Amino acid sequence: MLQEMRTKACLTQSDVAHELHVDRSAVAKWECGKARPSIDLLMPIARLYRVSIERLLEVLCGEVSA
């Protein structure tokens, strides 16, 4: 779902990584559910993906594996 949100915003993983000052592999891990972004990145991600913070949290809580 994060990948879908990113592509709907016409962004690549590299674009997101550059905007958030993180490694592209971090973005990949978020998308496959191996990691979660830090709390200080949630608002910037929501803005980049043009979604509400609530929607972003719903997606993150539903996708991250235990």
N, C-alpha and C positions, 0 to 999 in steps of 0.2 A: 504494500500500500504506500509506503514512503516513496518507493521508486515511481509509482504512478503519479503521486503528488508532484514529484520533482519534474517528471517529463511533461506533465500538464502545464507546469510553469516554464517550459522550454529551457530547462537547465540541464547541464551535464553534471556528473559527479565532480568533475574538476572545477566547474563553475561554482558549485556549492562550497567545495573545499576552499577555493580562493576567497570567496566572500566571507567565510566564517573563520578563516585563518587556521584551518585544520588540514590534516593529510587526507588525500583522496581515499585512502584505505579506511579511514574512520567513517566516512560517508558510506562506503560499501558495507561496512560492518553494521551500521544502523539499518541499512536497507534489508539485510539478510537476517536481522534479529540477533546478531551475535553481541551487540553492544547497544547502549543508549547514549544519546548526546548528553552532555552535562547540562545542568539546569540553566546555566547562564546563556546557553545557546538556543533554548526553546523559543523565545520571542523572535530572535533573528531568523530562525528556520521558518517559523510560521509566516513571517513577513515575506521571506524569499519564495515560499511555496504558495503564498496568497490564500492562507487558510487561517481559521481562528485557532487560538492557543488550545481551546477546548477540543477541537477536532484533532489537532496534532497529538495531544495527550491520549485521546481515545485510540488513535492508531498505534502510538508507541506502547501503550499498556497492553494492547491486544496482540502485538507482533513479537515482542521480545521473548525469546525462549528462556526457560528457567535455568 
